[in-house]
């Protein structure tokens, strides 16, 4: 779809949805044409700017009241990915930081995506830690067992120069990877993309520590070298 058609469809759908969501909460509401749940996903797909996405966030409370339910998990996941597209992770922090208002539940993949976006947009460490605080709130499982999130948080702490936090996170990563003599590779729940995130952030940590301290962190450098050799050998093994 070309830009002009995309903009026109977004404007038409937004202009249809917005007043109807507001009118339902008025005493003189006369039940105009029903707003489908799928309309919000479509608006997110059509959005081309962070400003448009922000306008949709403003509709979420009325949307929840209109349909009498919160946002679906799949919709919340799409929303976080769109925040990544437009490099506006603070919008996601705003939504998931106020469940009573927005009625949006954070999932673990979305939390990982949010951490990734925060780090790649050079957001403050405090924003990363706020996202980490969502894990118990949204019952996402123990953060210490989530190697994807740990690697991003560790990279952010190294970048911010928070040595105590950095040490604690790297100790947990060392344990989570089950590093021992001769071990290699990374096992991550989910997609290959998540495994790549782990490798990217561990590489970032490794190089930054070497630059800062004048030497690499021994176990991390050795593990990365073994992992790289394992990765390079896998296609050959598959071909035999």
Sine and cosine of phi, psi and omega as CSV:
sin_phi,cos_phi,sin_psi,cos_psi,sin_omega,cos_omega
0.00,0.00,0.76,-0.65,-0.01,-1.00
-0.96,0.27,0.22,-0.98,-0.14,-0.99
-0.87,0.48,-0.68,0.73,-0.06,-1.00
-0.91,0.41,-0.66,0.75,0.03,-1.00
-0.92,0.39,-0.63,0.78,0.02,-1.00
-0.89,0.46,-0.72,0.70,0.00,-1.00
-0.89,0.45,-0.65,0.76,-0.01,-1.00
-0.91,0.41,-0.68,0.73,0.00,-1.00
-0.91,0.41,-0.64,0.77,0.04,-1.00
-0.88,0.48,-0.76,0.65,-0.04,-1.00
-0.88,0.48,-0.69,0.72,-0.01,-1.00
-0.89,0.45,-0.70,0.71,-0.03,-1.00
-0.94,0.35,-0.66,0.75,0.02,-1.00
-0.88,0.47,-0.68,0.73,-0.01,-1.00
-0.92,0.40,-0.44,0.90,0.08,-1.00
-0.98,0.22,-0.70,0.71,-0.12,-0.99
-0.96,0.27,-0.76,0.65,-0.18,-0.98
-0.82,0.57,-0.79,0.61,-0.03,-1.00
-0.91,0.41,-0.54,0.84,-0.03,-1.00
-0.94,0.34,-0.58,0.81,0.07,-1.00
-0.91,0.42,-0.62,0.79,-0.01,-1.00
-0.96,0.28,-0.64,0.77,-0.09,-1.00
-0.92,0.40,-0.51,0.86,-0.06,-1.00
-0.89,0.45,-0.42,0.91,-0.02,-1.00
-1.00,0.04,0.06,1.00,0.02,-1.00
-0.99,-0.13,0.50,-0.86,-0.01,-1.00
-0.88,0.48,-0.50,0.86,-0.05,-1.00
-1.00,-0.07,0.35,0.94,-0.01,-1.00
-0.84,0.55,0.79,-0.61,-0.08,-1.00
-0.92,-0.38,0.35,0.94,0.01,-1.00
0.79,0.62,0.96,0.29,0.12,-0.99
-0.93,0.35,0.02,-1.00,0.00,-1.00
-0.75,0.66,0.68,-0.74,-0.12,-0.99
-0.92,0.40,0.65,-0.76,0.06,-1.00
-1.00,-0.04,0.89,-0.45,-0.03,-1.00
-0.96,0.28,0.52,-0.86,0.04,-1.00
-0.86,0.51,-0.60,0.80,-0.04,-1.00
-0.91,0.42,-0.27,0.96,-0.04,-1.00
-0.89,0.46,-0.57,0.82,-0.03,-1.00
-0.93,0.38,-0.68,0.73,0.06,-1.00
-0.87,0.49,-0.64,0.77,-0.01,-1.00
-0.91,0.42,-0.66,0.75,0.04,-1.00
-0.89,0.46,-0.65,0.76,0.04,-1.00
-0.89,0.45,-0.63,0.77,0.02,-1.00
-0.90,0.44,-0.60,0.80,-0.08,-1.00
-0.99,0.15,-0.35,0.93,-0.04,-1.00
-0.85,0.52,0.64,-0.77,-0.02,-1.00
-0.85,-0.53,-0.03,1.00,-0.01,-1.00
-0.62,-0.78,0.34,-0.94,0.08,-1.00
-0.91,0.42,-0.52,0.86,0.01,-1.00
-0.90,0.43,-0.65,0.76,0.05,-1.00
-0.91,0.42,-0.66,0.75,0.02,-1.00
-0.90,0.44,-0.61,0.79,0.05,-1.00
-0.90,0.44,-0.61,0.79,0.05,-1.00
-0.90,0.45,-0.59,0.81,0.04,-1.00
-0.93,0.36,-0.60,0.80,0.05,-1.00
-0.86,0.51,-0.62,0.78,0.01,-1.00
-0.90,0.44,-0.39,0.92,0.00,-1.00
-1.00,0.09,-0.31,0.95,-0.15,-0.99
-0.85,0.53,-0.71,0.71,0.01,-1.00
-0.86,0.51,-0.69,0.73,0.04,-1.00
-0.92,0.39,-0.57,0.82,0.03,-1.00
-0.88,0.47,-0.71,0.71,0.00,-1.00
-0.89,0.45,-0.65,0.76,0.03,-1.00
-0.93,0.37,-0.63,0.78,-0.04,-1.00
-0.88,0.48,-0.71,0.70,-0.07,-1.00
-1.00,-0.08,-0.13,0.99,0.03,-1.00
0.93,0.37,0.47,0.88,-0.01,-1.00
-0.34,-0.94,0.34,-0.94,0.03,-1.00
-0.99,0.15,-0.01,-1.00,0.00,-1.00
-0.94,0.34,0.67,-0.74,0.08,-1.00
-0.89,0.45,0.48,-0.88,0.03,-1.00
-0.86,0.51,-0.64,0.77,-0.02,-1.00
-0.90,0.43,-0.59,0.81,0.04,-1.00
-0.93,0.36,-0.65,0.76,0.04,-1.00
-0.88,0.47,-0.63,0.78,0.03,-1.00
-0.90,0.44,-0.68,0.73,0.03,-1.00
-0.89,0.45,-0.65,0.76,0.01,-1.00
-0.85,0.52,-0.70,0.71,0.00,-1.00
-0.91,0.42,-0.63,0.78,0.04,-1.00
-0.90,0.43,-0.60,0.80,0.04,-1.00
-0.93,0.37,-0.56,0.83,0.11,-0.99
-0.89,0.46,-0.57,0.82,0.07,-1.00
-0.93,0.37,-0.68,0.74,0.00,-1.00
-0.83,0.55,-0.65,0.76,-0.08,-1.00
-0.98,-0.17,0.11,0.99,0.04,-1.00
0.81,0.59,0.74,0.67,0.00,-1.00
-0.75,-0.66,0.87,0.48,-0.04,-1.00
-0.90,0.44,-0.35,0.94,0.01,-1.00
-0.89,0.45,-0.45,0.89,0.08,-1.00
-0.89,0.45,-0.66,0.75,0.02,-1.00
-0.92,0.39,-0.64,0.77,0.05,-1.00
-0.87,0.49,-0.63,0.77,0.02,-1.00
-0.88,0.47,-0.70,0.71,-0.05,-1.00
-0.95,0.32,-0.78,0.63,-0.08,-1.00
-0.98,0.20,-0.21,0.98,0.06,-1.00
-1.00,0.09,-0.03,1.00,-0.01,-1.00
-0.62,-0.78,0.95,0.30,-0.04,-1.00
-0.88,0.47,-0.66,0.75,-0.01,-1.00
-0.83,0.56,-0.56,0.83,-0.02,-1.00
-0.99,0.11,-0.73,0.69,-0.16,-0.99
-0.99,-0.13,-0.32,0.95,0.06,-1.00
0.82,0.58,0.65,0.76,0.01,-1.00
-0.90,-0.43,0.80,-0.60,-0.04,-1.00
-0.99,-0.16,0.78,-0.63,0.02,-1.00
-0.99,0.15,0.71,-0.71,0.10,-0.99
-0.98,-0.19,0.25,-0.97,-0.01,-1.00
-0.91,0.41,-0.69,0.72,0.07,-1.00
-0.85,0.52,-0.61,0.79,0.01,-1.00
-0.93,0.36,-0.61,0.79,0.04,-1.00
-0.90,0.44,-0.66,0.75,0.05,-1.00
-0.90,0.45,-0.69,0.73,0.03,-1.00
-0.88,0.47,-0.66,0.75,0.00,-1.00
-0.90,0.45,-0.69,0.72,0.05,-1.00
-0.87,0.49,-0.68,0.73,0.01,-1.00
-0.86,0.51,-0.70,0.71,-0.02,-1.00
-0.92,0.39,-0.66,0.75,0.04,-1.00
-0.85,0.53,-0.69,0.72,-0.05,-1.00
-0.95,0.33,-0.67,0.75,-0.05,-1.00
-0.95,0.30,-0.30,0.95,0.07,-1.00
-0.98,-0.18,0.19,0.98,0.04,-1.00
0.84,0.54,0.65,0.76,0.06,-1.00
-0.94,0.34,0.40,-0.92,0.01,-1.00
-0.87,0.50,0.48,-0.88,0.03,-1.00
-0.84,0.54,-0.55,0.84,0.00,-1.00
-0.85,0.53,-0.58,0.82,0.03,-1.00
-0.93,0.36,-0.60,0.80,0.07,-1.00
-0.89,0.45,-0.69,0.72,-0.04,-1.00
-0.93,0.36,-0.54,0.84,0.09,-1.00
-0.89,0.45,-0.67,0.74,0.04,-1.00
-0.90,0.44,-0.65,0.76,0.05,-1.00
-0.87,0.49,-0.56,0.83,0.01,-1.00
-0.93,0.36,-0.32,0.95,0.04,-1.00
-0.95,0.31,-0.36,0.93,-0.08,-1.00
-0.83,0.55,-0.80,0.60,0.04,-1.00
-0.94,0.35,-0.54,0.84,-0.03,-1.00
-0.89,0.45,-0.69,0.73,-0.03,-1.00
-0.99,-0.15,0.19,0.98,0.07,-1.00
0.80,0.60,0.82,0.57,-0.05,-1.00
-1.00,-0.03,0.10,1.00,-0.05,-1.00
1.00,-0.05,0.24,-0.97,-0.04,-1.00
-0.89,0.46,0.80,-0.60,0.03,-1.00
-0.88,0.48,-0.56,0.83,-0.06,-1.00
-0.92,0.39,-0.22,0.98,0.05,-1.00
-0.98,-0.19,0.07,1.00,-0.05,-1.00
-0.97,-0.25,1.00,-0.06,-0.09,-1.00
-0.91,0.42,-0.49,0.87,0.03,-1.00
-0.89,0.45,-0.79,0.61,-0.01,-1.00
-0.92,0.40,-0.63,0.77,0.01,-1.00
-0.86,0.50,-0.69,0.73,-0.05,-1.00
-0.91,0.42,-0.61,0.79,0.01,-1.00
-0.94,0.34,-0.69,0.72,0.02,-1.00
-0.88,0.47,-0.63,0.77,0.02,-1.00
-0.91,0.42,-0.67,0.74,0.03,-1.00
-0.88,0.47,-0.64,0.77,0.01,-1.00
-0.92,0.38,-0.61,0.79,-0.01,-1.00
-0.94,0.34,-0.60,0.80,0.07,-1.00
-0.90,0.45,-0.71,0.71,0.00,-1.00
-0.88,0.47,-0.59,0.81,-0.04,-1.00
-1.00,0.09,-0.12,0.99,0.01,-1.00
0.96,0.29,0.47,0.88,0.03,-1.00
-1.00,-0.04,1.00,0.05,-0.19,-0.98
-0.91,0.42,-0.64,0.77,-0.01,-1.00
-0.90,0.44,-0.70,0.71,0.02,-1.00
-0.91,0.41,-0.67,0.74,0.04,-1.00
-0.83,0.56,-0.74,0.67,-0.02,-1.00
-0.89,0.46,-0.69,0.72,-0.01,-1.00
-0.89,0.45,-0.68,0.74,-0.03,-1.00
-0.94,0.35,-0.67,0.74,0.01,-1.00
-0.91,0.40,-0.57,0.82,0.08,-1.00
-0.89,0.46,-0.66,0.75,0.01,-1.00
-0.93,0.36,-0.63,0.78,0.04,-1.00
-0.89,0.46,-0.70,0.71,0.03,-1.00
-0.82,0.57,-0.69,0.73,0.00,-1.00
-0.94,0.33,-0.67,0.74,-0.04,-1.00
-0.90,0.44,-0.59,0.81,0.00,-1.00
-0.97,0.26,-0.21,0.98,-0.02,-1.00
0.88,0.48,0.64,0.77,-0.11,-0.99
-0.93,0.36,0.78,-0.62,0.11,-0.99
-0.51,-0.86,0.09,-1.00,-0.06,-1.00
-0.83,0.55,0.84,-0.54,0.05,-1.00
1.00,0.04,-0.05,1.00,-0.02,-1.00
-0.97,0.23,0.43,-0.91,0.02,-1.00
-0.34,-0.94,0.16,-0.99,0.04,-1.00
0.99,0.15,0.17,-0.99,0.02,-1.00
-0.68,-0.73,0.74,-0.68,0.01,-1.00
-0.95,-0.31,0.89,-0.46,-0.07,-1.00
-0.76,-0.65,0.73,-0.68,0.09,-1.00
-0.93,0.37,0.65,-0.76,0.06,-1.00
0.95,-0.31,-0.62,-0.79,-0.14,-0.99
-1.00,-0.04,0.23,-0.97,0.10,-1.00
-0.88,0.48,-0.48,0.88,0.01,-1.00
-0.87,0.49,-0.65,0.76,0.00,-1.00
-0.89,0.45,-0.64,0.77,0.04,-1.00
-0.89,0.45,-0.61,0.79,0.04,-1.00
-0.91,0.42,-0.62,0.79,0.05,-1.00
-0.86,0.52,-0.69,0.73,0.01,-1.00
-0.86,0.51,-0.75,0.66,-0.03,-1.00
-0.89,0.46,-0.67,0.74,0.00,-1.00
-0.88,0.48,-0.71,0.70,-0.08,-1.00
-0.96,0.27,-0.55,0.84,0.08,-1.00
-0.93,0.37,-0.58,0.82,0.09,-1.00
-0.90,0.43,-0.70,0.72,0.02,-1.00
-0.85,0.52,-0.70,0.71,0.02,-1.00
-0.88,0.47,-0.73,0.68,-0.04,-1.00
-0.84,0.54,-0.75,0.66,-0.05,-1.00
-0.94,0.35,-0.60,0.80,0.00,-1.00
-0.93,0.37,-0.64,0.77,0.03,-1.00
-0.91,0.41,-0.63,0.77,0.04,-1.00
-0.90,0.44,-0.67,0.75,0.01,-1.00
-0.90,0.43,-0.66,0.75,-0.06,-1.00
-0.97,0.24,-0.69,0.72,-0.15,-0.99
-0.99,-0.14,-0.17,0.99,-0.01,-1.00
1.00,0.10,0.00,1.00,0.04,-1.00
-0.37,-0.93,0.49,-0.87,0.00,-1.00
-0.97,0.23,0.27,-0.96,0.15,-0.99
-0.98,0.22,0.90,-0.44,-0.22,-0.98
-0.80,0.60,-0.80,0.60,-0.10,-1.00
-0.91,0.42,-0.57,0.82,-0.03,-1.00
-0.95,0.31,-0.69,0.72,0.01,-1.00
-0.89,0.45,-0.70,0.71,-0.01,-1.00
-0.90,0.43,-0.65,0.76,0.00,-1.00
-0.91,0.42,-0.65,0.76,0.02,-1.00
-0.90,0.45,-0.65,0.76,0.02,-1.00
-0.90,0.43,-0.68,0.73,0.03,-1.00
-0.91,0.42,-0.63,0.78,0.00,-1.00
-0.90,0.43,-0.65,0.76,0.00,-1.00
-0.91,0.41,-0.66,0.75,0.02,-1.00
-0.91,0.41,-0.63,0.78,0.02,-1.00
-0.90,0.44,-0.69,0.72,-0.01,-1.00
-0.89,0.45,-0.65,0.76,-0.01,-1.00
-0.93,0.37,-0.47,0.88,-0.05,-1.00
-0.99,0.11,-0.36,0.93,-0.11,-0.99
-0.87,0.49,-0.71,0.70,0.02,-1.00
-0.87,0.50,-0.60,0.80,0.01,-1.00
-0.91,0.42,-0.65,0.76,0.00,-1.00
-0.91,0.42,-0.61,0.79,-0.02,-1.00
-0.94,0.35,-0.45,0.89,-0.06,-1.00
-0.98,0.21,-0.35,0.94,-0.04,-1.00
-0.98,0.19,0.00,0.00,0.00,0.00
